[in-house]
């Protein structure tokens, strides 16, 4: 039975919570269980935003987690806060356009991908979080792009559904990329 204990952290406005919610709702749409929590200061854009998510093909015994199988680090604070709590053999995806020379994490599979830079070059800086989500999902091999879009449809308000074709385009583009050049030794 597959269980993933996921964390995401970054600055408010970066789309951390959108990534986690999309994964959670995609899990639910697939018939899996999910437990999601988030912590943020809604009054301040640019403040710390963090969240955790458990997705499981079976019952979730405890939704409160303090160690993780996978982490999305949008910035150095997220990397330093959650990286050391990744279980041996777990994975971290970090944005190397914003995190430079992070400390190594022993026993962790590490991908440093210039996500914001790649999104900016593609003219899609405003949806860099979708690139992060796409890379993260590709590495973990959790859901199809259709399942991710279905998850977004379930929680996004209808007036935001006009963004789904652009999100799909980013997710499909990322899914087609080779990740081997981005694997870091740790």
Secondary structure, 3 states (H helix, E strand, C coil): CCEEEEEEEEECCCCHHHHHHHHHHHHHHCCCEEEEEEEECCCCCCCEEEEEEEEECCCCCCCCCCCEEEEEECCHHHHHHHHHHEEEEEEEEEECCCCCCCCCCCCCEEEEECHHHHHHHCCCHHHHHHHHHHHHHHHHCCCCHHHHHHHHHHHCCHHHHHHHHHHHHHHHHHHCCCCHHHEECC
